Amino acid sequence: MFRTLGGGNLATIGTKGTHPHAVTELCEAGARLYAQALRAGRIARVDAEPAPCLMEFALLHPDPDDADWLRPVPPSVALAQRLNPIEREISEHRRMSIRIADAFEPFMALSAQSTASTHSITVLEGFDRINAALDLATAQCRSEMLTVQPGQRRLEHTLEQALDRDKPLTDRGVRIRTLYQHTARHSPETLAYVAQFTDGKVEYRTIDELVERLIICDETVAFIPTRDDRQVALELRHPGLVRYLIKVFEFMWSRAVPLSAGAPYEPAPDGITDIQHSIAKLLVEGHVDEAIARRLGMNVRTCRAHIAKLASTLGSGSRAQLGYLLAQSGILKQEDTAP
């Protein structure tokens, strides 16, 4: 039997189960005997027995003058017998594709109206795809890039990737503004990275708390992670969403401190630094040390060292007393009224 594009006859034999194969993969014996028959004009039926496929594929047919002999079908005829059904089926498929296209054509204009919103949010899975999308967006950035980088110390290879991405931006005049957490001031890797940009086109500020990473290019596209392992991110191109994220960034930027300033770690008149004010607020809200450290982008040991300084400054002998003294000291009220 044979098999075609649509399920009919074309290629495979196997009625006798002797050596089934496709006509496009004619067996060695079949190829040799068919060539022999073509050269001689005929072949003895007994000589053709090692290749029954020749009869199955209709490459040989009985000699009308002598039943003991078989005559070869010219290859041009055999080829046409096999190609004609395929070409008819291809033609039918083409006609069907035209009919389908005609059926959907009236809806294409309607679809075009919703294309922008359909592709305004793209899910990116895996570091490779995320980085490829970021590389494309930064390569197309012409005016300004806004970035938020929360968390603890960034790995050296991560900063090298960022340098490879950001340096071409500043070279062509793009402005970059980046928000770090205050703890970045103690990161040698981050400070070394910042030192690479001294032409005034890049600004860095720090703030106590940052929720998540954010990258915005030219007020047209934004990237945000959706999982803690950063293996999945969203590429946002909806103008309303991007404008909203820009407003969030500007709000945090207005409250942040230039990286070159020492204010976050310099004691206020009450002897408590800005970082310790942030810790005090979270303590009073009931957060445990681990949660405070995570939100402020520092390790737990550093967080506990600041808590110990708070306790020493206020003369607290216990954690419960510290919470009470913080609430009574007016420190948090001072923070709330600070510009």
C-alpha positions in Angstrom: 0.0 0.0 0.0 1.0 3.6 -0.5 0.6 6.8 1.5 0.0 10.4 0.2 -0.3 13.9 1.7 -4.0 13.4 2.3 -3.8 9.8 3.4 -4.0 8.1 0.0 -1.3 6.5 -2.2 2.2 7.7 -2.4 5.1 6.2 -0.8 5.2 3.0 1.3 4.7 -0.6 0.5 4.2 -3.6 2.7 1.5 -5.9 1.4 3.7 -8.9 1.6 5.7 -7.7 4.6 9.0 -8.7 2.9 10.9 -5.5 2.8 8.5 -2.4 3.0 10.0 0.9 2.2 9.2 4.2 0.5 9.4 4.8 -3.2 11.8 7.6 -2.4 14.0 5.1 -0.7 14.1 2.3 -3.3 16.0 -0.7 -1.9 19.4 -1.6 -3.4 18.1 -4.7 -5.2 15.1 -2.7 -6.6 17.3 0.1 -7.9 19.8 -2.3 -9.4 17.1 -4.5 -11.2 15.1 -1.5 -12.4 18.2 0.0 -14.0 19.0 -3.4 -15.5 15.5 -3.6 -17.0 15.7 -0.1 -18.4 19.0 -0.9 -20.1 17.8 -4.3 -21.5 14.3 -3.3 -22.2 12.9 -6.2 -20.1 13.9 -8.5 -17.3 13.0 -12.1 -16.5 10.2 -12.4 -13.9 12.3 -14.8 -11.9 15.2 -12.3 -11.8 12.9 -9.7 -10.4 11.7 -11.8 -7.5 14.4 -10.3 -5.0 12.7 -6.9 -5.4 8.9 -7.3 -5.3 8.7 -3.6 -4.7 9.2 -3.0 -8.4 5.8 -4.6 -9.1 4.2 -2.9 -6.1 5.4 0.5 -7.2 4.3 -0.3 -10.8 7.9 0.2 -12.1 7.6 -3.2 -13.9 4.6 -4.6 -15.7 4.1 -8.0 -17.4 5.3 -8.4 -20.9 2.2 -8.9 -23.1 4.1 -11.1 -25.5 5.7 -13.4 -22.9 4.5 -14.1 -19.3 8.0 -15.0 -18.2 9.2 -11.5 -18.7 8.6 -8.1 -17.3 9.0 -4.7 -19.0 10.1 -1.5 -17.2 7.8 1.5 -17.0 9.7 4.6 -18.3 10.9 6.7 -15.3 9.2 9.8 -16.8 5.8 8.0 -16.8 6.4 6.6 -13.3 7.3 10.0 -12.0 4.2 11.6 -13.5 2.0 8.9 -12.0 3.2 9.9 -8.6 3.6 13.6 -8.9 0.2 14.3 -10.5 -1.9 13.3 -7.5 0.4 15.3 -5.2 0.2 18.4 -7.4 -3.6 18.1 -7.5 -3.7 17.9 -3.7 -1.3 20.9 -3.4 -3.5 22.9 -5.7 -6.6 22.0 -3.7 -4.8 23.1 -0.5 -3.9 26.4 -2.1 -7.5 27.0 -3.1 -8.6 26.1 0.4 -6.1 28.5 1.9 -7.4 31.3 -0.3 -11.0 30.6 0.8 -9.9 30.6 4.4 -8.1 33.9 4.0 -11.1 35.4 2.3 -13.3 34.3 5.2 -11.1 35.9 7.8 -10.3 39.1 5.8 -13.3 41.1 7.1 -12.1 40.5 10.7 -8.5 41.6 10.2 -9.3 45.3 10.5 -11.2 44.7 13.7 -8.2 42.7 15.1 -5.8 45.5 14.2 -7.7 47.8 16.5 -6.9 45.6 19.5 -3.4 44.5 18.6 -1.8 47.3 20.6 -3.5 46.2 23.9 -3.0 42.5 23.1 0.8 43.0 23.0 1.1 45.7 25.7 2.0 43.1 28.3 4.5 40.3 27.4 5.6 37.5 29.8 9.3 36.8 29.6 10.5 33.5 31.0 14.1 32.7 31.7 17.2 34.9 32.1 18.1 34.6 28.4 14.8 35.9 27.1 14.6 38.6 29.8 18.1 39.8 29.0 17.5 39.7 25.3 14.4 41.9 25.7 16.4 44.3 28.0 19.2 44.5 25.5 16.8 45.4 22.7 15.0 48.0 24.8 18.2 49.7 25.9 19.6 49.6 22.3 16.5 51.5 21.2 16.5 54.0 24.2 17.3 57.5 23.1 16.4 59.8 25.9 16.3 58.5 29.5 16.4 55.2 31.4 15.1 54.9 34.9 16.1 51.9 37.1 15.3 50.7 40.6 17.8 48.2 42.1 16.7 47.0 45.6 18.3 44.3 47.7 21.7 43.5 49.1 25.1 43.6 47.4 24.9 42.9 43.7 27.2 40.3 42.3 30.3 41.4 40.3 29.3 39.6 37.1 25.8 41.2 37.3 27.3 44.6 37.5 29.6 43.8 34.5 26.5 42.9 32.5 24.9 46.2 33.6 28.1 48.1 32.6 28.1 46.5 29.1 24.4 47.6 28.7 24.6 51.1 30.2 27.9 52.4 28.9 26.7 52.6 25.2 23.6 54.4 26.5 25.6 57.3 28.1 28.0 57.3 25.1 25.1 58.3 22.9 23.7 60.9 25.3 21.0 58.9 27.2 20.4 60.0 30.8 20.3 57.3 33.5 18.8 57.7 36.9 19.2 54.8 39.3 17.7 54.2 42.8 19.5 52.0 45.2 18.9 51.2 48.9 21.0 52.9 51.5 23.0 49.7 52.0 24.5 50.1 48.5 26.8 52.7 50.1 28.7 49.9 51.7 29.0 47.7 48.6 32.5 48.0 47.0 31.2 46.4 43.8 28.4 49.0 43.4 30.6 51.9 44.2 33.2 50.7 41.7 30.4 50.4 39.1 29.2 53.9 39.9 32.7 55.3 39.5 32.7 54.2 35.8 30.2 57.1 35.1 31.6 60.5 35.9 30.3 62.6 33.0 27.2 63.8 34.8 24.8 61.8 32.6 24.1 59.3 35.3 22.6 60.1 38.7 22.4 57.7 41.7 20.3 58.1 44.8 19.6 55.9 47.7 16.5 55.3 49.9 15.7 53.1 52.8 13.1 50.8 51.2 12.5 49.7 47.7 9.8 47.2 46.8 11.1 45.6 43.6 13.3 46.0 40.5 12.1 48.3 37.8 13.5 49.5 34.5 11.9 52.1 32.2 13.2 53.2 28.8 12.1 56.4 27.1 8.6 56.4 28.8 7.6 53.7 26.4 8.5 50.3 27.9 9.0 49.1 31.5 10.2 45.8 32.9 9.2 44.3 36.3 9.9 40.9 37.8 7.0 38.6 38.8 8.9 36.0 40.9 11.5 36.3 43.7 14.0 34.2 41.6 13.6 36.8 38.8 13.1 33.9 36.2 9.9 35.5 35.0 9.4 39.2 34.1 6.8 41.4 32.5 7.5 43.7 29.5 5.0 46.5 29.8 4.2 48.8 26.8 0.8 50.0 27.8 1.2 53.8 28.0 -1.0 54.1 31.1 0.9 51.5 33.0 4.3 53.0 32.0 3.2 56.5 33.0 2.0 55.1 36.4 5.3 53.4 37.0 7.2 56.6 36.1 5.1 58.5 38.7 6.0 55.9 41.3 9.7 56.2 40.4 9.6 60.0 40.6 7.9 59.8 44.0 10.7 57.6 45.4 13.3 59.7 43.6 12.1 62.9 45.4 12.5 61.2 48.8 15.9 59.6 48.0 19.4 60.9 48.9 22.2 61.4 46.4 24.7 58.6 46.7 27.5 61.2 47.2 25.8 62.5 50.4 26.4 61.0 53.8 23.1 61.9 55.3 21.6 58.4 55.6 24.4 57.3 57.9 25.2 60.6 59.7 23.6 60.8 63.2 20.8 63.3 63.6 20.8 65.6 66.6 19.1 62.9 68.6 22.0 60.6 67.8 20.0 58.3 65.5 20.8 57.8 61.8 18.3 57.8 59.0 18.8 54.1 58.6 18.0 53.6 62.3 14.9 55.7 62.0 13.7 53.3 59.2 14.5 50.3 61.5 12.7 51.9 64.4 9.6 52.4 62.3 9.5 48.8 61.2 10.2 47.6 64.8 7.2 49.5 66.1 5.1 48.1 63.3 6.0 44.6 64.7 8.4 43.3 62.1 11.0 40.7 63.1 14.7 41.2 62.4 14.7 39.0 59.3 11.8 40.9 57.7 13.4 44.3 58.5 16.7 43.3 57.0 15.0 42.0 53.9 13.0 45.2 53.4 16.0 47.4 53.9 18.3 45.4 51.8 20.8 44.5 54.5 21.9 41.3 56.2 20.4 40.3 59.5 23.6 40.8 61.5 23.9 44.4 60.3 20.2 45.0 61.1 20.7 43.6 64.7 23.7 45.8 65.1 21.6 48.9 64.4 18.9 47.6 66.7 21.5 47.3 69.4 22.6 50.9 68.8 19.0 52.0 69.1 18.6 50.2 72.4 21.8 51.7 73.7 20.8 55.2 72.7 17.4 54.9 74.3 18.7 53.0 77.3 16.5 49.9 76.6 17.2 46.6 78.4 14.8 44.4 76.3 13.1 44.2 73.0 9.7 44.9 74.5 11.0 48.0 76.3 12.7 49.2 73.1 9.4 49.2 71.3 7.8 51.2 74.1 10.7 53.7 74.3 10.6 54.2 70.5 6.9 55.0 70.6 7.4 57.4 73.5 10.6 59.1 72.3 9.0 61.0 69.5 11.6 59.7 67.0 9.0 58.5 64.6 7.1 61.7 64.8 10.3 63.6 63.9 10.7 61.3 60.9 7.1 61.9 59.8 7.6 65.7 59.8 11.0 65.7 58.1 11.1 67.2 54.7 
